[in-house]
Amino acid sequence: MIGKIVVGLAILAVSVSILGGCKKESPEKAEAPQTAPAQPAATPEQTKTGEVLFKQHCVACHLNGGNTITTNKTLHQKDREANGVKTADDIIMKMRNPGPGMNKFDEKTIPDKDAKAIAEYVVNTFK
């Protein structure tokens, strides 16, 4: 009986986490991202920090690089590039000015250094 309660609470906690970090689709259109020059590979420190920050801010909607809101806009390279997001700078632009369904992460919420670490983590992890 206690095991069923623990499982139920775990499912509830995950559901609240996922739903709390995501928005419903809105009818407004997203701006097309601008192309930026290629970025150098992240250092191991940036990758680790990027991974920690990604798990803190992004994993609720982007578990394993997926997308729980807009399934054709995953973080995997093929989908990113198909949607005009090719570089770490493009990812940062999406974080700062997202399309419908994604929370906006301004510089106060995620400072530029942390946004860069997250973006480099995404580029290096979801190929």
SERO-4910 file (N, C-alpha, C, O; in steps of 0.05 Angstrom, whole numbers):
BEGIN
 pado doro    nc1    nc2    nc3   cac1   cac2   cac3    cc1    cc2    cc3    oc1    oc2    oc3
  Met    A     17    -24      0      0      0      0     18     25      0     12     44    -15
  Ile    A     38     25     17     56     49     18     70     52     -8     75     75    -17
  Gly    A     78     30    -21     91     31    -47     74     45    -68     84     60    -84
  Lys    A     48     39    -68     30     52    -87     28     82    -82     26     97   -101
  Ile    A     28     89    -57     27    118    -50     52    132    -60     51    154    -71
  Val    A     75    120    -55    101    132    -63    101    135    -94    110    155   -104
  Val    A     93    114   -108     93    115   -138     73    137   -147     80    153   -165
  Gly    A     50    139   -134     31    160   -141     42    188   -137     38    206   -153
  Leu    A     56    192   -114     68    218   -108     90    224   -128     93    247   -136
  Ala    A    106    204   -136    127    209   -155    116    217   -182    126    236   -195
  Ile    A     95    204   -191     82    212   -216     70    240   -214     73    255   -233
  Leu    A     58    246   -192     47    273   -188     69    294   -189     66    315   -202
  Ala    A     92    289   -176    114    308   -175    125    312   -203    131    335   -211
  Val    A    129    291   -219    139    294   -246    119    310   -263    127    327   -279
  Ser    A     94    304   -261     73    318   -276     73    347   -270     71    364   -289
  Val    A     74    354   -245     74    383   -237     99    396   -248     98    419   -257
  Ser    A    122    383   -246    147    394   -257    145    400   -286    153    421   -296
  Ile    A    135    381   -301    133    384   -330    113    406   -337    119    423   -354
  Leu    A     90    405   -325     69    425   -332     76    453   -322     69    473   -334
  Gly    A     91    455   -300     98    480   -289    118    496   -306    118    520   -305
  Gly    A    135    482   -321    155    495   -337    147    501   -366    162    513   -381
  Cys    A    124    493   -374    115    495   -402     90    512   -404     73    513   -386
  Lys    A     87    524   -427     63    540   -433     48    526   -455     59    510   -470
  Lys    A     23    532   -458      7    523   -480     14    539   -505     24    561   -503
  Glu    A      8    528   -528     13    542   -553     -4    567   -554    -27    567   -545
  Ser    A      7    588   -565     -8    613   -569     -8    619   -598     10    610   -613
  Pro    A    -26    635   -608    -28    639   -637     -7    658   -648     -5    661   -672
  Glu    A      9    671   -631     28    690   -642     50    676   -657     57    653   -650
  Lys    A     62    689   -677     83    678   -693    110    684   -681    114    706   -671
  Ala    A    129    666   -684    156    670   -675    172    683   -698    166    679   -721
  Glu    A    191    700   -690    208    712   -710    229    692   -720    237    674   -705
  Ala    A    236    694   -745    257    676   -756    284    683   -744    291    706   -742
  Pro    A    299    663   -734    325    668   -722    345    677   -743    343    670   -767
  Gln    A    364    693   -734    385    702   -752    408    682   -750    412    669   -730
  Thr    A    423    679   -772    445    660   -772    469    673   -760    476    696   -767
  Ala    A    483    659   -743    507    669   -730    531    651   -738    527    628   -746
  Pro    A    555    661   -735    578    645   -742    581    621   -723    571    621   -701
  Ala    A    594    600   -733    598    575   -717    613    581   -691    630    599   -691
  Gln    A    607    567   -670    619    571   -644    640    549   -639    637    527   -648
  Pro    A    661    556   -624    680    536   -616    668    515   -597    648    521   -584
  Ala    A    680    492   -596    669    471   -578    672    480   -549    690    495   -542
  Ala    A    654    471   -532    654    478   -504    676    463   -489    684    441   -497
  Thr    A    687    476   -468    706    463   -451    691    443   -433    667    446   -430
  Pro    A    705    424   -421    692    406   -402    677    420   -380    656    411   -371
  Glu    A    688    442   -370    675    457   -348    649    469   -358    628    468   -344
  Gln    A    649    480   -382    624    492   -394    604    470   -398    580    474   -393
  Thr    A    612    447   -408    594    425   -413    581    416   -388    556    412   -387
  Lys    A    596    412   -367    585    404   -341    566    425   -330    544    419   -322
  Thr    A    575    450   -330    557    471   -321    533    473   -339    510    477   -329
  Gly    A    536    471   -365    514    472   -383    494    449   -378    470    453   -379
  Glu    A    504    426   -372    487    403   -366    471    408   -340    447    402   -340
  Val    A    484    418   -320    470    423   -295    449    445   -299    426    442   -289
  Leu    A    456    466   -313    437    487   -319    414    478   -336    391    486   -332
  Phe    A    420    461   -356    400    450   -374    380    434   -357    355    437   -360
  Lys    A    390    418   -339    372    402   -322    355    419   -304    332    413   -298
  Gln    A    366    441   -296    352    460   -278    330    475   -293    308    479   -283
  His    A    336    485   -317    317    503   -331    302    491   -355    281    501   -362
  Cys    A    312    470   -367    302    461   -393    290    433   -394    273    427   -410
  Val    A    299    415   -376    292    387   -379    262    381   -375    253    361   -386
  Ala    A    248    398   -362    219    394   -359    205    392   -386    186    376   -389
  Cys    A    213    407   -405    201    407   -431    219    393   -452    209    385   -474
  His    A    245    390   -447    264    380   -466    279    355   -456    303    353   -460
  Leu    A    265    337   -443    277    312   -433    289    297   -456    277    292   -477
  Asn    A    314    289   -453    329    275   -473    330    289   -500    333    277   -521
  Gly    A    328    316   -499    330    332   -524    304    334   -539    303    345   -561
  Gly    A    283    322   -528    257    323   -541    243    349   -537    255    369   -529
  Asn    A    217    350   -543    201    374   -539    172    365   -532    158    354   -550
  Thr    A    164    369   -508    137    360   -499    115    378   -510     91    370   -509
  Ile    A    121    401   -520    100    420   -529     98    419   -559     76    415   -570
  Thr    A    120    422   -574    120    422   -603    139    400   -612    163    404   -613
  Thr    A    128    376   -617    144    352   -621    163    354   -645    183    339   -646
  Asn    A    158    371   -664    177    372   -687    199    393   -683    214    399   -701
  Lys    A    200    405   -659    221    424   -653    238    414   -629    239    427   -608
  Thr    A    250    391   -633    267    380   -613    294    394   -613    299    412   -629
  Leu    A    311    387   -594    338    399   -592    358    383   -608    382    390   -608
  His    A    350    361   -621    368    346   -637    376    361   -663    359    375   -674
  Gln    A    401    359   -670    412    375   -692    395    376   -717    390    398   -728
  Lys    A    384    353   -726    368    353   -750    344    371   -748    338    386   -766
  Asp    A    329    369   -725    306    386   -721    313    415   -716    300    433   -727
  Arg    A    335    420   -701    344    448   -696    349    461   -723    340    483   -729
  Glu    A    365    448   -740    373    460   -765    349    463   -784    347    483   -798
  Ala    A    330    444   -783    306    446   -800    289    471   -791    274    481   -807
  Asn    A    292    479   -766    278    502   -755    295    527   -754    288    546   -740
  Gly    A    318    527   -767    335    550   -769    352    556   -745    363    578   -742
  Val    A    355    536   -727    371    540   -703    396    523   -707    396    498   -702
  Lys    A    418    536   -715    442    521   -723    466    524   -704    484    507   -704
  Thr    A    467    546   -689    490    551   -672    481    556   -643    458    558   -637
  Ala    A    501    557   -626    496    563   -598    483    591   -595    465    595   -579
  Asp    A    492    610   -611    480    637   -610    450    636   -619    434    650   -608
  Asp    A    444    619   -638    415    615   -646    399    605   -623    376    613   -618
  Ile    A    411    586   -608    396    575   -584    392    596   -564    370    598   -552
  Ile    A    412    612   -559    409    634   -539    387    654   -548    372    663   -532
  Met    A    386    659   -574    365    677   -584    338    665   -579    319    679   -572
  Lys    A    335    638   -583    310    625   -577    303    626   -547    280    630   -540
  Met    A    323    624   -530    318    626   -502    308    654   -494    290    657   -478
  Arg    A    320    674   -507    313    702   -501    287    711   -514    272    726   -503
  Asn    A    282    701   -538    258    708   -553    245    683   -565    247    678   -589
  Pro    A    233    666   -548    222    641   -558    197    644   -574    184    665   -574
  Gly    A    190    623   -587    165    621   -602    143    613   -583    147    610   -559
  Pro    A    119    608   -594     96    600   -578    102    574   -563    114    555   -574
  Gly    A     94    573   -538     96    548   -523    120    547   -505    122    530   -487
  Met    A    140    564   -509    165    563   -493    166    588   -475    160    610   -483
  Asn    A    175    583   -450    180    605   -432    203    622   -441    222    612   -454
  Lys    A    201    648   -435    223    666   -442    243    666   -419    235    670   -396
  Phe    A    268    663   -426    290    663   -406    306    688   -410    325    688   -426
  Asp    A    299    710   -396    314    735   -400    341    734   -385    346    714   -371
  Glu    A    357    755   -387    383    755   -375    382    755   -345    401    746   -332
  Lys    A    360    764   -333    357    763   -304    352    734   -295    363    726   -274
  Thr    A    337    719   -310    331    691   -303    355    673   -309    363    657   -292
  Ile    A    367    676   -332    391    661   -339    412    680   -351    409    690   -373
  Pro    A    432    687   -335    453    706   -345    466    696   -370    466    672   -376
  Asp    A    478    714   -385    490    707   -411    510    684   -409    510    667   -426
  Lys    A    527    684   -389    547    663   -385    533    636   -383    542    616   -395
  Asp    A    512    634   -367    497    609   -363    482    601   -389    481    578   -396
  Ala    A    470    621   -403    456    615   -428    476    604   -448    469    585   -462
  Lys    A    500    615   -449    521    604   -467    528    576   -460    531    559   -478
  Ala    A    530    570   -434    537    543   -425    515    523   -433    520    501   -442
  Ile    A    490    531   -429    467    514   -437    467    509   -467    464    486   -476
  Ala    A    471    530   -482    470    528   -512    493    510   -522    488    493   -539
  Glu    A    517    513   -511    539    496   -518    533    466   -511    540    448   -526
  Tyr    A    521    463   -488    514    435   -479    494    423   -499    498    400   -507
  Val    A    474    438   -508    455    428   -527    468    421   -553    464    400   -564
  Val    A    485    439   -564    499    434   -589    516    409   -587    517    393   -606
  Asn    A    530    406   -565    549    383   -563    536    357   -554    548    336   -558
  Thr    A    512    358   -544    499    334   -533    478    323   -553    477    298   -556
  Phe    A    462    339   -565    440    330   -581    447    332   -611    436    349   -625
  Lys    A    464    314   -619    474    314   -647    457    296   -664    462    294   -689
***
